[in-house]
Amino acid sequence: MLTFLDSIMRDLRDLPPPKLVEVSEFIHHLHPSPASAERKRAALLATAGCMAGDEGADFERAVRETADRIDGYK
């Protein structure tokens, strides 16, 4: 009798390489390694709040002007 994991492994062996890449990405998304989590955290810290001068001011002004308003989507 096959275990659940054995059944999955058997199915994986029949997949073409592009599908194996998709499966791998999905698995790593579900269960990220500590190293990948740290890389994501470092990338976020490195880029958070990075808008150049006028662009940042324009964005902040736009957010303040519309933050209390909810627009309906059609």
VEXZA-160092 format. One line per field, with one value per residue: residue number from 1; x, y, z of N, C-alpha, C, O, CB in turn. Coordinates in steps of 0.05 Angstrom, whole numbers, plus 5000, padded with zeros to 4 digits. Atoms other than C-alpha are relative to their C-alpha. Glycine has a CB too. Layout:
BEGIN
nr c(NUM; ...);
neast c(X; ...);
nnorth c(Y; ...);
nup c(Z; ...);
caeast c(X; ...);
canorth c(Y; ...);
caup c(Z; ...);
ceast c(X; ...);
cnorth c(Y; ...);
cup c(Z; ...);
oeast c(X; ...);
onorth c(Y; ...);
oup c(Z; ...);
cbeast c(X; ...);
cbnorth c(Y; ...);
cbup c(Z; ...);
END
This chain:
BEGIN
nr c(1; 2; 3; 4; 5; 6; 7; 8; 9; 10; 11; 12; 13; 14; 15; 16; 17; 18; 19; 20; 21; 22; 23; 24; 25; 26; 27; 28; 29; 30; 31; 32; 33; 34; 35; 36; 37; 38; 39; 40; 41; 42; 43; 44; 45; 46; 47; 48; 49; 50; 51; 52; 53; 54; 55; 56; 57; 58; 59; 60; 61; 62; 63; 64; 65; 66; 67; 68; 69; 70; 71; 72; 73; 74);
neast c(5017; 4985; 5007; 5008; 4976; 4992; 5018; 4993; 4974; 5005; 5011; 4979; 4982; 5013; 5003; 4978; 4984; 5012; 5020; 4985; 4992; 5024; 5005; 4978; 5006; 5023; 4992; 4983; 5018; 5015; 4981; 4975; 4977; 4991; 4983; 5016; 5016; 4981; 4995; 5024; 5001; 4978; 5009; 5021; 4987; 4983; 5016; 5023; 4999; 4981; 5010; 4983; 5010; 5026; 5017; 5009; 5018; 5025; 5014; 5011; 5022; 5022; 5010; 5014; 5024; 5020; 4999; 5025; 5020; 5002; 5012; 5012; 4989; 5021);
nnorth c(4976; 4975; 4978; 4975; 4989; 5017; 4995; 4974; 5004; 5014; 4981; 4981; 5012; 4999; 4972; 4989; 4981; 4974; 5004; 5005; 4974; 4989; 5014; 4992; 4972; 5001; 5012; 4981; 4979; 5010; 5005; 4987; 5005; 4977; 4983; 4985; 4981; 4979; 4984; 4984; 4979; 4981; 4985; 4981; 4979; 4984; 4984; 4986; 4971; 4990; 4984; 4976; 4973; 4991; 5023; 5007; 4979; 5002; 5024; 4994; 4981; 5015; 5018; 4984; 4988; 5021; 5022; 5004; 5003; 5026; 4999; 5025; 5010; 5009);
nup c(5000; 5002; 4981; 5014; 5011; 5023; 5022; 5011; 5013; 5025; 5018; 5008; 5019; 5027; 5010; 5016; 4984; 4993; 4979; 4976; 4991; 4988; 4974; 4982; 4992; 4982; 4974; 4986; 4990; 4977; 4978; 5006; 4983; 4985; 5016; 5019; 4984; 4993; 5025; 5005; 4980; 5007; 5024; 4991; 4985; 5017; 5019; 4987; 4998; 5019; 5023; 5002; 4994; 5009; 5003; 4973; 4990; 5016; 4990; 4973; 5003; 5012; 4980; 4980; 5011; 5007; 4980; 4986; 5020; 5012; 5026; 5010; 5025; 5019);
caeast c(5000; 5027; 5032; 5006; 5077; 5095; 5034; 5055; 5127; 5101; 5059; 5118; 5161; 5111; 5112; 5151; 5207; 5168; 5113; 5165; 5190; 5119; 5111; 5178; 5159; 5092; 5123; 5175; 5120; 5082; 5144; 5197; 5267; 5296; 5347; 5294; 5252; 5314; 5328; 5256; 5261; 5328; 5298; 5238; 5282; 5328; 5271; 5219; 5205; 5248; 5215; 5257; 5242; 5183; 5156; 5151; 5119; 5068; 5051; 5043; 4998; 4955; 4948; 4929; 4877; 4843; 4856; 4787; 4750; 4725; 4712; 4665; 4691; 4649);
canorth c(5000; 5068; 5123; 5192; 5217; 5158; 5172; 5245; 5224; 5176; 5231; 5279; 5230; 5234; 5310; 5346; 5392; 5458; 5430; 5407; 5479; 5502; 5450; 5469; 5543; 5526; 5482; 5534; 5586; 5542; 5526; 5578; 5565; 5610; 5635; 5655; 5688; 5728; 5749; 5773; 5812; 5843; 5863; 5895; 5933; 5957; 5984; 6007; 6081; 6090; 6143; 6200; 6271; 6298; 6229; 6212; 6279; 6271; 6200; 6222; 6280; 6234; 6184; 6238; 6268; 6201; 6160; 6171; 6160; 6094; 6091; 6039; 5996; 5981);
caup c(5000; 4980; 5031; 5014; 5004; 4959; 4917; 4908; 4891; 4838; 4807; 4807; 4768; 4710; 4705; 4651; 4676; 4669; 4713; 4764; 4768; 4782; 4837; 4867; 4869; 4901; 4954; 4971; 4976; 5025; 5066; 5057; 5083; 5137; 5086; 5035; 5089; 5110; 5037; 5030; 5095; 5074; 5006; 5040; 5089; 5034; 4991; 5041; 5036; 4975; 4932; 4907; 4931; 4892; 4876; 4950; 4967; 4910; 4934; 5006; 4985; 4942; 4999; 5049; 5002; 4987; 5050; 5079; 5014; 4986; 4912; 4883; 4827; 4766);
ceast c(5018; 4992; 4993; 5025; 5011; 4983; 5007; 5027; 4996; 4988; 5020; 5019; 4989; 4997; 5023; 5015; 4987; 4979; 5014; 5010; 4976; 4995; 5020; 4994; 4976; 5007; 5017; 4984; 4985; 5018; 5027; 5023; 5007; 5017; 4983; 4983; 5018; 5006; 4976; 4999; 5021; 4992; 4979; 5013; 5016; 4983; 4977; 5005; 5019; 4986; 5016; 4983; 4971; 4980; 4988; 4980; 4973; 4983; 4988; 4976; 4975; 4987; 4984; 4973; 4978; 4998; 4973; 4977; 5000; 4985; 4988; 5012; 4977; 5012);
cnorth c(5025; 5020; 5024; 5013; 4984; 5005; 5027; 4997; 4986; 5019; 5021; 4989; 5001; 5028; 5009; 5022; 5027; 4998; 4995; 5027; 5014; 4988; 5009; 5028; 5000; 4989; 5020; 5024; 4992; 4997; 5012; 4993; 5025; 5019; 5017; 5021; 5024; 5018; 5018; 5023; 5021; 5017; 5021; 5023; 5019; 5018; 5015; 5030; 5012; 5013; 5026; 5025; 5006; 4977; 4991; 5020; 4998; 4976; 5005; 5018; 4985; 4981; 5016; 5011; 4979; 4978; 4995; 4996; 4971; 5003; 4973; 4992; 4989; 4983);
cup c(5000; 5021; 4983; 4987; 4976; 4976; 4986; 4985; 4973; 4979; 4990; 4979; 4971; 4989; 4982; 5017; 5005; 5023; 5027; 5012; 5014; 5028; 5020; 5011; 5020; 5027; 5016; 5010; 5025; 5024; 4994; 5019; 5016; 4983; 4980; 5015; 5007; 4975; 4994; 5019; 4994; 4976; 5008; 5016; 4983; 4982; 5013; 5002; 4980; 4976; 5000; 5004; 4993; 4997; 5027; 5011; 4985; 5010; 5027; 4999; 4989; 5021; 5021; 4990; 4996; 5021; 5013; 4981; 4988; 4973; 4992; 4974; 4983; 4979);
oeast c(5036; 4968; 4997; 5023; 5019; 4993; 5007; 5029; 5009; 4996; 5020; 5028; 5004; 4989; 5046; 5004; 4989; 4977; 5004; 5011; 4980; 4989; 5013; 4997; 4977; 4999; 5013; 4991; 4981; 5010; 5046; 5018; 5000; 5016; 4989; 4978; 5009; 5009; 4980; 4993; 5016; 4997; 4980; 5006; 5017; 4993; 4964; 5026; 5028; 4984; 5019; 4960; 4952; 4956; 4964; 4960; 4952; 4959; 4964; 4956; 4953; 4963; 4962; 4954; 4954; 4982; 4968; 4953; 5022; 4963; 5001; 5019; 4958; 4998);
onorth c(5027; 5023; 5025; 5021; 4995; 5006; 5028; 5008; 4993; 5018; 5029; 5003; 5000; 5031; 5000; 5033; 5037; 5016; 5003; 5030; 5026; 5002; 5014; 5033; 5014; 5000; 5022; 5037; 5008; 5001; 4999; 4989; 5047; 5043; 5040; 5043; 5047; 5042; 5041; 5046; 5045; 5041; 5044; 5046; 5043; 5039; 5031; 5039; 5035; 5001; 5039; 5027; 5000; 4980; 4986; 5012; 5001; 4978; 4998; 5014; 4990; 4979; 5008; 5013; 4985; 4959; 4972; 4996; 4960; 5013; 4953; 5010; 4977; 4973);
oup c(5016; 5028; 4959; 4964; 4956; 4953; 4962; 4963; 4953; 4956; 4967; 4961; 4952; 4966; 4987; 5036; 5028; 5039; 5048; 5036; 5035; 5047; 5043; 5035; 5040; 5048; 5040; 5030; 5043; 5047; 4987; 5043; 5008; 4986; 4976; 5004; 5007; 4978; 4987; 5012; 4996; 4976; 4998; 5011; 4988; 4974; 4999; 5011; 4985; 4955; 5021; 4996; 5008; 5003; 5028; 5022; 4998; 5013; 5031; 5013; 4999; 5022; 5029; 5005; 4996; 5018; 5021; 4989; 4983; 4972; 4997; 4957; 4993; 4962);
cbeast c(4981; 4997; 5024; 4988; 5022; 4998; 4971; 5003; 5019; 4980; 4977; 5016; 5005; 4973; 4997; 4988; 5025; 4987; 4981; 5024; 5010; 4975; 5002; 5027; 4994; 4978; 5016; 5023; 4979; 4987; 5003; 4996; 5024; 5015; 5020; 4981; 4989; 5026; 5005; 4975; 5006; 5026; 4989; 4980; 5017; 5017; 4990; 4995; 5008; 5019; 4969; 5013; 5016; 5002; 5015; 5024; 5013; 5006; 5019; 5022; 5008; 5009; 5022; 5018; 5006; 5007; 5020; 4994; 5003; 4985; 5020; 4970; 5021; 4986);
cbnorth c(5000; 5013; 5006; 5019; 5002; 4970; 5001; 5021; 4984; 4976; 5015; 5008; 4971; 4987; 5019; 5013; 5005; 5012; 4977; 4982; 5018; 4997; 4969; 4999; 5018; 4983; 4974; 5010; 5008; 4974; 4969; 5031; 4990; 4992; 4982; 4981; 4987; 4989; 4981; 4983; 4987; 4985; 4981; 4985; 4988; 4982; 4982; 4988; 5007; 4978; 5006; 5001; 5019; 5015; 4977; 4997; 5028; 4997; 4976; 5012; 5024; 4984; 4984; 5024; 5013; 4988; 5007; 5024; 5021; 4979; 5009; 5003; 4977; 5023);
cbup c(5024; 4972; 5019; 5020; 5021; 5008; 5010; 5023; 5018; 5005; 5014; 5024; 5008; 5001; 5024; 4974; 4986; 4975; 4994; 4995; 4976; 4982; 4995; 4986; 4976; 4987; 4995; 4982; 4977; 4993; 5004; 4999; 4983; 5025; 4984; 4984; 5026; 5012; 4976; 5002; 5028; 4994; 4979; 5018; 5022; 4982; 4979; 5029; 5027; 4990; 5003; 4972; 4988; 4974; 4987; 5019; 4996; 4970; 5000; 5018; 4981; 4976; 5014; 5009; 4973; 4974; 5021; 5017; 4977; 5019; 4979; 4997; 5005; 4987);
END
